Amino acid sequence: MNQNVLNTDLTGKVAVVTGAGGVLCSYLAKVLARAGAKVALVNRSEEAINLYAAEINAEGGIAKAYKGNVLIKADMERIADQVLADLGPCDILVNGAGGNNARANTDKEYYEPGDIDADTKSFFDLDDEGVNMVLGLNFNGTLIPTQAFAKHMVRNGGGNIINISSMNAFTPLTKIPAYSGAKAAVSNFTQWLAVHFSKVGIRVNAIAPGFFVSKQNYNLLFNEDGSPSARAKKILTGTPMDRFGKTEELAGGLLFLVNDEAASFITGVVLPIDGGFSAYSGV
């Protein structure tokens, strides 16, 4: 894919991507760098972002890696100061940190009589620490970096914030109540921020990826022999385009939303990139 098909020129801009150690967000960091932005890759563990930053620099881009936890305000404020000193004030923030935890999942899609006493993890057995972790990582992990980096934007007279929502935010998937609720909160927060920052030149939008294969969901989607799992088959049945998304198919939505000419009057939008999943009723 031609990643600059929208002619989005980010030369001179500084972009910060949290969760940049993952497959999808590391790719988004590369997309922004290829469009000319200087990119700060933020992640809790350092090894992956050092590698991805090196790859961007080897391509001729400008990137630096910053280790920090999006749930610790002091970490984000420290990194915001470092980015300001190293690269300049943040113009684009991609809040990519997030994820699920097995302790916040049910084993079965539907509760059946007797499950409360059976050897299965039902709704009544959801682990409160696991649930709190998922809610905190996805919502607070969006709010706290925004507090740190939007300070650059309000002082600079504008900027772009892109949050990462999900298909779960539109209609919750079975088995993952905490993750579904957390992503619904991210979509709602995107709209709230869009209104809140509307007078100071900051646009706030989100992309809602459908089903893309990543390290985090690989074991959910594929069996040990590489064949699609039962859950993957249900997903594909509900996706009119009948396939999983390709990582590069996120580029167009991202570049469009951060383009201050093409998307100048767009804020508060959650853009599905899902092969029609959210539009399909099943019949």
Secondary structure, 3 states (H helix, E strand, C coil): CCCCCCCCCCCCCEEEEECCCCHHHHHHHHHHHHCCCEEEEEECCCHHHHHHHHHHHHCCCEEEEEECCCCCHHHHHHHHHHHHHHCCCCCEEEECCCCCCHHHCCCCCCCCCCCCCCCCCCHHHCCHHHHHHHHHHHHHHHHHHHHHHHHHHHHHCCEEEEEECCHHHCCCCCCCHHHHHHHHHHHHHHHHHHHHCHHHCEEEEEEEECCECCCCCHHHHECCCCCECHHHHHHHHCCCCCCCECHHHHHHHHHHHCCCCCCCCCCCCEEEECCCHHHCCCC
